[in-house]
Amino acid sequence: MSVDIILVDLAVIVAIAWVAWYFWLSEKEAVRAVAASGAQEVMIRVKGGYDPDVIVVDSGRPVRLHFDRQETASCSEMVVFPDFDVSRRLPEGELVTIELTPETPGEYEFSCQMGMLRGRLIAN
């Protein structure tokens, strides 16, 4: 086995490890929703993922999530909140607001329709 093949194999392993860490293992900083006009609100940029992708809210209070899709990737065309039976199309360049109320404390996942882009709504 030549040195070139070993170096390429190592580079591929490092790249795979980095992708796995970045998308599934890295700790994301949670953002607390800001209370405005009685509802908790957060602006979420959709570009290669959700930013922020971890949102902390108070349970029992309405939440407004404002999604701003800034890309054309087909994966980010929809956002799905399975625990609330809510899904919405996210047209590029348009602000889409989703209103929901997490009645009980817990973690609620949201994702694109393919499950590749992921986020969490944490209700305290």
Helices and strands as residue ranges (DSSP letters): H 3-20, I 21-25, E 31-32, E 34-36, E 39-46, E 50-51, E 54-57, E 63-69, G 74-77, E 78-81, G 82-84, E 86-89, E 95-100, E 106-111, E 118-123
